[in-house]
């Protein structure tokens, strides 16, 4: 089954903001992390989340994302306007703001 893609933008948090402990945003263009959709939390809503097509090294950029294993339903359902809290382990490192949701007709999930 093809992943359901989320188009939007990612905003990475700096170390001073409690985010990434390096001095730059991820090098990209594909980044496998975890995330959850509020009101759920890292304790009860965490799932594998893949962010791709973002601008490497930029603190904010357009991006595409999808749930790597889970379906877009229940506590992980995102819609336009949703925000996915992006984590590295329990640490919040970014926010992915969803503008559009679409099924990838080619099933193009990076290997």
C-alpha distances in whole Angstrom, upper triangle without the diagonal:
4,6,9,12,16,19,22,24,25,29,30,32,35,37,40,37,36,33,32,35,35,37,34,31,28,28,25,23,20,21,19,21,21,21,22,22,26,27,26,27,26,28,25,22,21,18,17,16,16,18,19,21,24,27,28,31,31,32,30,28,25,21,18,16,13,12,12,11,11,10,12,15,18,20,17,17,18,19,22,25,23,24,22,25,24,25,26,27,29,30,29,29,27,26,23,24,21,22,19,16,13,10,9,10,10,7,10,10,14,14
4,7,9,13,15,19,21,22,26,27,30,33,35,38,35,34,31,30,33,33,35,32,28,26,26,22,20,17,19,17,19,19,20,20,21,25,27,25,26,26,27,25,22,21,17,16,15,14,16,16,17,20,24,25,28,28,29,27,24,21,18,14,13,10,11,11,11,12,10,12,15,18,20,17,16,16,17,19,22,21,22,20,23,22,24,25,26,28,29,28,27,25,24,21,21,18,19,16,13,10,7,6,7,7,4,7,8,11,13
4,6,9,12,16,18,19,22,23,26,29,31,34,31,30,27,27,30,30,32,29,25,23,23,20,18,15,16,14,16,16,16,17,17,21,23,22,23,22,24,22,19,18,14,13,11,11,12,13,15,18,21,23,26,25,26,24,21,19,15,11,9,7,7,8,9,9,8,9,12,16,17,13,13,13,14,16,19,17,18,16,19,18,20,22,23,25,25,24,23,21,20,17,18,15,17,14,11,9,6,6,9,9,6,8,7,11,13
4,7,10,13,16,17,21,22,25,29,31,33,30,30,27,27,30,30,32,29,25,23,24,20,18,16,17,16,17,16,15,16,15,19,21,20,22,22,24,22,18,17,15,14,12,11,12,13,15,17,21,23,25,25,25,22,20,17,14,10,9,6,8,10,11,10,8,7,11,14,15,12,10,10,11,13,16,14,15,14,18,17,20,22,23,25,25,23,23,20,18,15,15,12,13,10,7,6,4,6,9,11,9,10,10,13,16
4,6,10,13,14,18,19,23,26,28,31,28,28,24,24,28,28,29,26,22,20,21,17,15,14,14,14,15,16,15,15,15,19,21,20,22,22,24,23,19,18,15,14,11,10,10,10,12,14,17,19,22,21,21,19,16,13,10,7,6,5,8,10,13,12,11,9,13,16,17,13,12,10,11,11,14,13,14,13,16,16,19,21,23,24,24,21,21,18,16,12,13,10,11,8,6,5,6,6,10,11,10,10,10,12,16
4,6,9,11,15,17,20,23,26,28,25,25,22,22,26,26,27,24,20,19,20,17,15,14,14,15,15,15,13,14,13,16,19,19,20,20,23,22,18,17,15,14,11,10,9,10,11,12,16,18,21,19,19,16,14,11,8,6,5,6,9,12,14,14,12,10,13,16,16,12,11,8,8,8,11,10,11,10,14,14,17,19,22,22,22,19,18,15,13,9,9,6,7,6,5,7,9,10,13,15,14,13,13,15,18
4,7,10,13,16,19,23,26,27,24,25,22,22,26,26,26,23,19,18,19,16,14,14,15,16,17,17,15,16,15,18,21,21,22,22,26,24,21,20,18,17,13,12,10,10,10,10,14,17,19,17,17,14,11,8,6,5,7,9,12,15,18,17,16,14,17,19,19,16,14,11,10,9,11,11,11,12,15,15,18,21,23,24,23,20,19,15,13,9,8,6,6,5,6,8,11,11,14,16,15,14,14,16,19
4,7,10,13,17,20,23,24,21,22,20,20,24,24,24,21,17,17,18,16,15,15,15,17,17,17,15,16,15,17,20,20,21,22,25,24,21,20,19,18,14,13,10,11,10,10,13,15,17,15,14,11,9,6,6,6,8,11,14,17,20,19,18,16,18,21,19,16,15,12,11,9,9,10,10,11,13,14,17,20,23,23,22,18,17,13,10,7,5,5,5,7,9,11,14,15,18,19,19,18,17,18,22
4,7,10,13,16,20,21,18,19,17,17,21,20,20,17,14,14,16,14,13,14,14,16,15,16,15,16,15,17,20,21,21,21,25,24,21,20,19,18,14,13,10,10,10,8,10,13,14,11,10,7,5,4,5,7,9,13,15,18,21,21,20,18,21,22,21,18,17,14,14,12,11,11,10,11,12,12,16,18,21,21,19,16,14,10,8,6,5,7,8,10,13,15,18,18,21,22,21,19,19,19,22
4,6,10,13,16,18,15,16,13,13,17,17,17,14,10,11,13,12,12,12,12,13,13,14,12,14,14,16,19,19,19,18,22,22,19,18,17,16,13,12,9,10,10,8,10,11,12,10,8,6,6,6,6,9,9,13,15,17,20,20,20,18,21,22,20,17,18,15,15,14,13,12,10,9,10,9,12,14,18,18,16,13,10,7,6,4,6,9,11,13,15,17,19,19,23,24,22,20,19,19,22
4,7,10,13,14,12,13,10,11,15,15,15,12,9,11,14,13,14,15,13,15,14,15,13,15,15,16,19,20,19,18,22,23,20,19,19,18,15,14,11,13,13,10,11,12,11,9,6,4,7,9,10,12,13,16,18,20,23,23,23,21,24,24,22,19,20,17,18,16,15,14,11,11,10,10,12,14,17,17,15,11,9,5,5,6,8,12,14,16,18,21,23,23,27,27,26,24,22,22,24
4,7,10,12,10,10,7,8,11,11,11,9,6,9,12,12,14,14,12,14,12,14,13,15,16,17,20,20,18,17,21,22,20,18,18,17,15,14,12,13,14,11,11,11,10,8,5,6,9,12,12,14,14,17,18,20,23,23,24,23,25,26,23,20,22,19,21,20,18,16,13,12,10,9,10,12,15,15,12,9,6,4,7,9,11,15,17,20,21,23,25,25,29,29,27,25,23,22,24
4,7,8,6,7,4,6,9,10,10,10,8,11,14,15,17,17,15,16,14,15,14,16,17,17,20,20,18,17,20,22,20,19,20,19,17,17,15,17,18,15,15,14,12,11,7,9,13,15,15,18,17,20,21,22,25,25,26,25,27,27,24,22,23,21,23,22,20,18,14,14,11,10,10,12,15,14,10,8,5,5,8,11,14,17,20,22,24,26,28,28,32,32,30,28,26,25,27
4,5,5,7,5,5,7,8,7,8,8,11,14,16,19,19,17,18,16,17,17,19,21,21,23,23,21,19,23,25,23,21,22,22,20,20,18,19,20,17,16,15,12,11,8,11,15,18,18,21,20,23,24,25,28,28,30,28,30,30,27,25,27,25,26,25,23,22,18,17,15,13,13,13,16,16,12,10,8,9,12,15,17,21,23,26,27,30,32,31,35,35,33,31,28,27,29
4,5,5,5,5,5,7,8,9,10,13,16,18,21,21,18,19,17,18,18,20,22,22,24,23,21,19,22,25,24,22,23,22,21,21,20,22,23,20,19,17,14,14,12,15,18,21,21,24,23,25,25,26,28,29,31,30,32,32,28,27,29,27,29,28,26,24,20,19,16,14,13,13,15,14,11,10,9,11,14,17,20,24,26,29,30,33,34,34,38,37,35,33,30,29,30
4,5,7,9,9,10,10,12,13,16,19,21,24,24,21,22,20,21,20,22,23,23,24,24,22,21,24,26,25,24,25,25,24,24,22,24,25,22,21,20,17,16,13,16,20,23,23,26,25,27,28,29,31,32,33,32,33,33,30,28,30,28,30,29,26,25,21,21,17,17,16,16,18,16,13,12,11,13,15,19,21,25,27,30,32,34,36,36,40,40,38,36,33,32,33
4,6,8,10,12,12,13,13,16,19,21,23,23,20,21,18,18,18,19,20,19,21,21,19,18,21,23,22,21,23,23,21,22,20,23,24,20,20,19,17,16,12,14,18,21,21,23,23,25,25,27,29,29,30,29,30,30,26,25,27,25,26,26,23,21,18,17,14,14,13,14,16,15,11,10,9,10,12,16,18,21,24,27,28,31,33,34,37,38,36,34,31,30,32
4,7,8,11,12,13,13,15,19,20,23,22,19,19,16,16,16,17,19,18,20,19,16,15,18,21,20,18,20,21,20,21,20,22,24,21,21,20,18,17,14,16,19,22,22,23,22,24,24,25,27,27,29,28,29,28,25,24,26,24,26,26,24,22,18,17,13,12,11,11,13,11,8,7,7,10,12,16,19,22,25,28,29,31,33,33,37,37,35,33,30,29,31
4,6,9,10,11,10,12,15,17,19,18,15,16,13,14,13,16,17,18,20,19,16,15,18,20,19,17,18,18,17,17,16,19,20,17,18,17,14,14,11,13,16,19,18,20,19,21,21,22,24,25,26,25,27,27,24,22,24,22,25,24,22,20,16,15,11,10,9,9,11,11,7,6,4,7,10,14,16,20,23,25,26,29,30,30,34,34,32,29,27,26,27
4,6,8,8,8,9,12,14,17,16,13,14,12,14,14,17,19,20,22,21,19,16,20,22,21,18,19,18,16,17,15,17,19,16,16,14,12,13,11,13,16,19,18,20,19,21,21,21,24,25,27,26,28,28,25,23,25,24,26,26,24,22,18,16,13,11,9,8,11,12,8,8,5,8,12,15,18,21,24,26,27,29,30,30,33,33,31,28,26,24,25
4,7,9,10,11,14,16,19,19,16,17,15,16,18,20,23,23,25,24,21,19,22,24,23,21,21,20,19,20,19,20,22,19,19,16,14,15,13,17,19,22,21,23,22,24,24,24,26,28,30,30,32,32,28,27,29,28,30,30,28,26,22,20,17,14,12,10,13,13,10,11,9,12,16,18,22,25,28,30,30,32,34,33,37,36,34,31,28,26,27
4,6,8,9,11,14,17,17,15,17,15,18,19,22,25,26,28,27,24,22,25,27,26,23,23,21,20,20,18,19,20,18,17,14,11,13,12,16,18,21,20,23,22,24,25,25,27,29,31,31,33,33,30,28,30,29,31,30,29,27,23,21,19,16,14,12,15,16,13,14,11,13,17,19,22,25,28,30,31,32,33,32,36,35,33,30,28,25,26
4,7,10,11,15,17,19,17,19,18,20,21,24,26,27,30,29,26,24,27,30,28,25,26,24,22,21,19,20,21,17,16,13,10,11,11,14,17,20,20,23,23,26,27,27,30,31,33,32,35,35,32,30,32,30,32,31,29,28,24,23,20,18,17,15,18,19,16,16,13,14,18,20,23,26,28,30,31,33,34,33,37,36,34,31,29,27,28
4,6,8,11,14,15,14,17,16,19,20,23,25,26,28,28,25,24,27,29,27,24,24,22,20,19,16,17,17,14,12,9,6,8,8,11,13,17,17,20,20,23,24,24,28,29,31,30,33,34,31,28,30,27,29,28,27,25,22,21,19,16,16,15,18,19,16,15,12,12,16,17,20,23,25,27,28,30,31,30,33,32,31,28,26,24,25
4,6,9,11,12,11,14,13,16,17,20,22,23,26,25,23,21,25,27,24,22,21,19,17,15,13,13,14,10,9,7,5,6,6,9,10,13,13,16,16,19,21,21,24,26,27,26,29,30,28,25,26,24,25,24,23,22,19,17,16,13,13,13,16,18,15,13,10,10,13,14,17,19,21,23,24,26,27,26,30,29,28,25,23,21,22
4,6,8,9,8,10,11,14,16,19,21,23,26,25,23,21,24,26,23,20,19,17,15,13,10,11,12,9,9,6,6,8,9,11,12,14,13,15,15,17,19,18,22,23,25,25,28,29,27,24,25,23,25,24,24,22,19,17,16,13,13,12,15,17,15,14,10,11,13,14,17,19,21,23,23,25,26,24,28,26,25,22,20,17,19
4,7,8,8,12,13,17,19,22,24,27,29,28,26,24,28,29,26,23,22,19,17,14,12,11,11,9,8,5,5,9,11,12,12,14,13,15,16,18,20,19,23,25,27,27,30,31,29,26,27,25,27,26,26,25,22,20,19,16,16,15,18,21,19,18,14,14,17,17,19,21,23,24,25,25,26,24,27,26,24,21,19,16,18
3,5,6,10,12,15,17,21,22,25,28,27,25,23,27,28,25,22,20,17,14,11,9,7,8,7,7,5,7,10,12,12,11,12,10,12,12,15,17,16,20,22,24,23,27,29,27,24,25,23,24,24,24,23,20,18,18,15,16,15,18,21,19,18,15,14,16,15,18,19,20,21,21,22,22,20,23,22,21,17,15,13,15
4,7,10,13,16,18,21,23,26,28,27,26,24,28,28,25,22,20,17,14,11,8,5,5,6,7,6,9,11,13,13,11,11,9,10,11,14,16,16,19,21,23,22,26,28,27,23,24,22,23,23,23,22,20,18,19,16,17,17,20,23,21,20,16,15,16,15,17,18,19,20,20,20,20,18,21,19,18,15,13,11,13
4,7,10,13,15,18,20,23,26,25,24,22,25,25,22,19,17,13,11,7,6,4,7,8,10,9,12,13,15,15,13,13,10,9,9,11,13,12,16,18,20,20,23,25,24,20,22,20,22,22,23,21,19,17,17,14,15,14,17,20,19,18,15,14,16,14,17,17,19,19,18,19,18,16,19,18,16,13,11,8,10
4,6,10,12,16,18,21,24,22,21,18,22,22,19,16,14,11,8,6,5,6,9,9,11,10,12,13,14,14,14,14,11,11,9,11,12,11,15,17,19,19,22,24,22,19,20,19,21,21,22,20,17,14,14,11,11,11,14,16,15,15,12,12,13,12,16,17,19,19,19,20,20,18,21,20,18,15,13,11,12
4,7,10,14,16,19,22,20,18,16,19,19,17,13,11,7,6,5,6,9,12,12,15,14,15,17,17,17,17,16,13,12,10,10,10,8,11,14,16,17,20,21,20,16,19,18,21,22,22,19,17,14,13,10,10,9,11,14,14,14,12,12,14,13,17,17,20,20,19,20,19,18,21,20,18,15,12,11,11
4,7,11,14,17,19,17,15,12,15,16,14,10,9,6,5,6,8,11,14,14,16,15,16,17,16,17,17,17,14,13,11,11,10,9,12,13,16,16,19,20,17,15,17,17,20,21,21,18,15,11,10,7,6,6,8,11,11,10,10,10,12,12,15,16,20,20,19,20,21,20,24,23,20,18,15,14,15
4,7,11,13,16,13,11,9,12,12,10,6,5,4,5,8,10,13,17,16,19,18,19,20,18,18,19,18,16,15,11,11,9,9,11,11,14,14,16,17,14,12,15,15,18,20,19,16,13,10,8,6,5,6,7,9,10,9,10,10,11,11,15,16,19,20,19,20,20,20,24,24,21,20,16,16,17
4,7,10,12,10,9,8,11,11,8,5,6,6,6,9,10,14,17,17,19,19,20,20,18,17,18,18,15,14,11,10,9,11,12,11,13,13,14,14,11,9,12,12,15,17,16,12,10,6,5,4,5,8,9,9,10,9,10,9,9,9,12,13,17,18,17,19,19,20,24,24,21,21,18,18,20
4,6,9,6,6,7,9,9,5,5,6,9,9,12,13,17,20,19,22,23,23,22,20,19,20,19,17,16,13,12,10,12,13,11,13,11,12,11,8,7,10,10,13,15,14,11,9,6,5,7,8,11,12,11,12,10,12,11,10,10,12,13,17,17,16,19,20,21,25,26,23,23,20,21,23
4,6,6,7,9,12,10,7,8,10,12,11,14,15,18,21,20,23,24,25,23,21,19,20,19,17,16,13,12,11,15,15,13,13,11,11,10,7,6,8,7,10,13,11,8,6,5,6,9,11,15,15,14,15,12,14,12,10,10,11,11,15,15,15,18,19,21,24,26,23,24,21,23,25
3,4,6,9,11,10,8,10,13,15,15,18,18,21,24,23,25,26,26,25,22,21,22,21,20,19,17,16,15,18,19,16,16,14,13,12,8,9,10,10,12,14,12,9,8,7,7,11,13,16,16,14,15,12,15,13,11,12,12,13,16,18,17,21,22,25,28,30,27,27,25,27,28
4,7,10,11,10,9,12,14,17,17,20,21,24,27,26,28,29,29,28,25,23,24,24,23,22,20,19,17,20,20,18,18,16,14,12,9,10,12,12,14,16,14,11,10,10,10,14,15,18,18,16,16,14,17,16,14,15,15,16,19,20,20,23,24,27,30,32,29,30,28,29,31
4,7,8,6,5,8,11,14,15,18,20,23,26,25,28,29,29,28,25,24,25,24,23,22,19,17,15,18,18,15,16,14,13,11,7,9,11,12,15,18,16,12,11,10,10,12,13,16,15,13,15,13,16,16,14,15,16,17,20,21,20,23,24,26,29,31,28,28,26,27,29
4,5,5,5,7,11,14,14,18,19,23,26,25,27,27,27,26,23,23,24,24,23,22,19,18,16,18,18,16,17,16,16,14,10,11,14,15,18,20,18,14,12,11,9,11,10,13,12,10,11,11,14,14,13,15,17,18,22,23,22,25,26,27,31,32,29,29,26,27,28
4,6,6,5,9,11,13,16,18,21,25,24,26,26,25,25,22,23,24,24,22,21,18,17,15,16,16,15,17,17,17,15,12,12,15,16,20,22,20,16,14,11,9,10,8,10,9,6,9,9,12,13,14,15,18,19,23,24,23,25,26,27,31,31,28,28,25,25,26
4,6,7,10,13,15,19,21,25,28,27,30,29,29,29,26,26,28,28,26,25,21,20,17,18,18,16,18,18,18,16,12,13,17,18,22,24,23,19,17,15,13,13,12,13,11,9,12,13,16,17,17,19,21,22,26,27,25,28,28,29,33,33,30,30,27,28,28
4,6,9,13,15,19,21,25,28,27,30,30,30,30,28,27,28,28,25,24,21,19,16,17,16,14,16,16,15,12,9,11,14,16,20,22,21,18,16,14,13,14,13,15,13,12,15,15,18,18,18,19,20,21,25,25,23,25,26,28,31,32,28,29,26,27,28
4,7,10,12,15,18,21,24,24,27,27,28,27,25,24,25,24,22,20,17,15,12,14,13,11,13,12,12,10,6,7,11,13,16,19,18,14,13,11,10,12,12,14,13,12,14,13,16,16,15,15,17,17,21,21,20,22,22,24,27,28,25,25,22,24,25
4,7,9,13,15,19,22,22,25,24,25,25,23,23,23,23,20,19,15,13,10,12,11,10,13,13,13,12,9,8,12,14,17,20,19,15,14,10,9,9,9,11,9,9,12,11,14,14,14,14,17,17,21,21,20,21,22,23,26,27,23,23,20,21,22
4,6,10,13,16,20,20,23,23,24,24,23,22,22,21,18,16,13,10,7,8,8,7,10,11,12,12,10,8,12,13,17,19,19,16,14,11,11,10,10,11,11,12,14,13,15,15,15,14,17,17,20,20,18,19,19,20,23,23,20,20,17,18,18
4,7,10,13,17,18,21,20,22,22,21,21,21,20,16,14,11,9,6,5,6,8,11,12,14,15,13,11,13,14,18,20,20,17,15,12,12,10,10,10,11,13,14,14,14,14,15,14,17,17,20,20,17,18,18,18,21,21,18,17,14,14,15
4,7,10,14,14,17,17,19,19,18,18,17,16,13,11,7,6,5,5,8,9,11,11,14,15,14,10,13,12,15,17,17,14,13,9,10,8,9,10,12,14,14,13,13,12,12,10,13,13,17,16,15,16,16,16,19,19,16,15,12,13,14
4,7,10,11,15,15,17,17,17,16,15,14,10,8,5,5,6,6,10,11,13,13,16,18,17,13,15,14,16,17,18,16,14,11,12,10,11,12,14,16,16,15,14,12,13,11,14,13,16,16,14,15,15,14,18,17,14,13,10,10,11
4,7,7,11,11,14,14,14,13,11,10,7,6,4,7,9,10,13,14,15,15,18,20,19,15,16,14,16,16,17,15,13,11,12,9,12,13,16,17,17,15,13,11,11,9,12,12,14,14,14,15,15,14,18,18,16,13,11,11,13
4,6,9,10,13,13,14,13,11,9,6,5,6,9,12,12,15,17,18,17,21,23,22,18,19,17,18,18,19,18,16,14,15,13,15,16,19,21,20,18,15,14,14,11,14,13,15,15,15,15,15,13,17,16,14,12,10,9,12
4,7,9,12,12,14,12,9,8,5,6,8,12,15,15,19,20,21,20,23,26,25,21,21,19,19,18,19,19,18,16,18,16,18,19,22,24,22,20,18,15,15,13,14,14,15,15,15,15,16,14,17,16,16,13,12,11,14
4,6,9,8,10,8,6,6,4,7,9,13,16,17,20,22,22,21,24,27,25,22,22,19,20,18,19,18,16,15,16,14,16,17,21,22,20,18,15,13,13,11,13,14,14,15,16,17,19,17,20,20,19,16,15,14,17
4,6,6,9,8,6,7,8,11,13,17,20,20,24,25,26,25,28,30,28,25,25,22,23,21,21,21,19,18,19,16,19,19,23,24,22,20,16,14,15,14,15,16,17,18,20,21,22,21,24,23,22,19,19,17,20
4,6,9,10,9,11,10,13,15,18,20,20,24,26,27,26,29,31,29,26,27,24,25,24,24,23,21,19,19,16,18,17,21,23,20,19,15,14,16,15,17,19,20,21,23,23,24,23,26,24,24,20,19,17,19
4,7,9,10,12,13,16,17,20,22,23,26,28,29,28,31,33,30,27,28,26,27,25,25,24,21,20,19,16,17,17,21,22,19,18,14,13,16,16,18,20,22,23,25,26,27,26,29,28,27,24,22,20,22
4,5,6,10,11,15,16,20,22,23,27,28,29,27,30,32,29,26,27,24,25,23,22,22,19,18,18,16,17,18,21,22,19,17,14,12,14,14,16,18,19,21,23,25,27,25,29,28,27,24,23,21,24
4,7,10,12,15,16,20,22,23,26,27,28,26,29,30,27,25,25,22,23,22,20,20,17,16,15,14,15,16,20,20,17,14,11,9,11,12,14,17,18,21,23,25,27,26,30,29,28,26,24,23,25
4,7,9,13,14,18,20,22,25,26,26,24,27,28,26,23,23,20,20,18,17,17,14,15,14,13,16,17,21,21,18,15,12,9,10,10,11,14,15,17,19,22,24,24,27,27,26,24,23,22,25
4,6,10,12,16,19,21,24,25,25,23,26,27,26,23,22,19,19,17,16,17,15,15,16,15,17,19,22,23,20,17,14,11,11,10,11,12,13,15,17,19,21,21,24,24,24,21,20,20,23
4,7,10,14,17,19,22,23,22,20,23,26,24,21,20,17,17,14,14,15,14,14,16,15,18,20,23,24,22,19,16,13,12,9,9,10,10,12,14,16,18,17,20,21,21,18,18,18,21
4,7,10,14,15,19,19,19,17,21,23,22,18,18,15,15,14,15,14,13,13,14,13,16,18,21,22,21,18,15,12,11,8,9,9,10,11,12,14,15,15,18,18,17,15,15,14,18
4,7,11,12,16,16,16,14,18,21,20,16,16,13,14,13,14,14,13,12,14,13,16,18,21,22,21,19,17,14,13,9,10,9,10,10,10,10,12,11,15,15,14,12,11,12,16
4,7,9,12,13,13,12,15,18,17,13,13,11,13,13,14,13,12,10,12,11,14,15,18,19,19,17,15,13,12,8,10,9,11,11,10,11,11,11,15,15,13,12,10,11,14
4,6,9,9,9,8,12,15,14,10,11,10,12,13,15,13,12,10,13,12,14,16,18,19,19,17,17,15,14,11,12,11,13,12,9,10,10,10,14,14,12,11,9,11,14
4,6,6,7,7,10,13,12,8,10,10,13,15,17,14,13,10,12,11,13,15,16,17,18,17,17,15,14,12,14,13,16,14,12,13,12,13,16,16,13,13,11,12,14
4,6,8,10,13,15,15,12,13,14,17,19,20,18,17,14,15,13,14,15,16,18,19,18,18,17,17,15,17,16,19,17,15,15,13,13,16,16,12,12,9,10,11
4,7,10,12,14,14,11,13,15,18,20,22,19,19,15,17,15,16,17,17,19,21,20,20,20,19,18,20,18,21,20,17,16,15,15,17,17,14,14,11,13,13
4,7,8,10,10,8,10,12,15,18,20,17,17,14,16,15,16,18,17,19,21,20,21,20,19,17,19,17,20,18,15,15,14,15,18,18,15,16,13,16,16
4,6,8,10,7,8,10,13,16,18,15,16,14,17,17,18,20,20,21,23,22,23,21,19,17,18,16,18,16,13,13,11,13,16,17,14,16,14,17,18
4,7,8,6,5,6,9,12,14,12,13,12,15,16,18,20,21,21,23,21,21,19,17,15,15,13,15,13,10,11,10,13,16,18,15,16,15,18,20
4,6,5,4,8,10,14,15,13,14,13,16,18,19,22,22,22,24,22,23,21,19,17,17,15,17,15,12,14,13,16,19,21,18,20,19,22,23
4,5,5,9,12,15,16,13,15,14,16,18,19,22,22,21,23,21,23,22,20,18,18,17,19,18,15,17,17,20,23,25,22,24,22,25,26
4,6,9,12,15,15,12,13,11,13,15,16,19,19,18,20,18,20,19,17,16,16,15,18,18,16,18,19,21,24,26,23,24,22,24,26
4,6,10,13,14,10,11,9,11,13,14,17,17,17,18,17,18,17,15,13,14,13,16,15,13,15,15,18,21,22,20,21,19,21,22
4,7,10,12,9,10,10,13,15,17,20,21,20,21,19,20,18,16,14,13,11,14,13,10,13,13,16,19,21,19,20,19,21,24
4,7,8,6,8,8,11,13,16,20,21,20,21,18,19,16,13,11,10,8,10,9,8,11,13,15,19,21,19,19,18,21,23
4,6,5,9,10,14,16,19,23,24,24,24,21,21,18,15,12,10,7,8,7,6,10,12,15,18,21,20,20,20,22,25
4,6,9,11,15,17,20,24,26,25,25,21,21,18,14,11,8,5,5,5,7,10,14,16,19,22,21,21,21,23,26
4,7,10,13,16,19,23,25,24,23,19,19,16,12,10,7,5,6,8,10,14,17,19,22,25,24,24,23,25,28
4,7,10,13,16,20,21,20,20,16,17,14,10,8,6,5,8,10,10,14,17,19,22,24,23,23,22,24,26
4,6,9,13,16,18,17,16,13,13,10,6,6,5,6,9,12,12,16,18,20,24,25,23,23,21,23,25
4,6,9,13,15,14,14,10,11,9,6,5,7,8,12,13,13,16,18,19,23,24,22,21,19,20,23
4,7,10,12,11,10,7,8,6,5,7,9,11,15,17,17,20,21,22,26,27,24,24,21,22,24
4,7,9,9,8,6,6,5,6,7,10,12,16,18,17,20,21,22,25,26,23,22,19,19,21
4,6,6,5,4,5,7,9,11,14,16,20,21,21,23,24,24,28,28,25,24,21,20,21
4,6,5,7,7,9,12,14,17,19,23,24,24,25,26,26,29,29,26,24,21,20,20
4,6,8,9,12,15,16,20,22,25,26,25,27,27,28,31,31,28,26,23,22,22
4,7,9,12,14,16,19,21,25,27,26,28,29,29,33,33,30,29,25,25,25
4,6,9,12,15,18,21,24,26,26,28,29,29,33,33,30,29,26,25,26
4,6,8,11,14,17,21,23,23,25,27,27,31,31,29,27,24,24,25
4,7,10,13,16,20,22,22,25,26,26,30,30,28,26,23,22,24
4,7,10,13,16,18,19,22,23,24,28,28,26,24,22,21,23
4,6,10,13,15,16,19,21,22,26,27,25,23,21,22,24
4,6,10,12,13,16,18,18,22,23,21,20,19,19,22
4,7,9,11,15,17,19,22,24,22,21,20,21,24
4,6,7,11,14,15,19,21,20,19,19,20,23
4,7,10,14,15,18,21,20,20,20,21,25
4,7,10,12,15,17,17,17,18,20,23
4,7,10,12,15,14,15,15,18,21
4,6,9,12,11,12,14,17,20
4,6,9,8,10,11,15,18
4,6,5,7,9,12,15
4,6,8,11,14,17
4,5,9,11,14
4,6,9,11
4,6,9
4,6
4
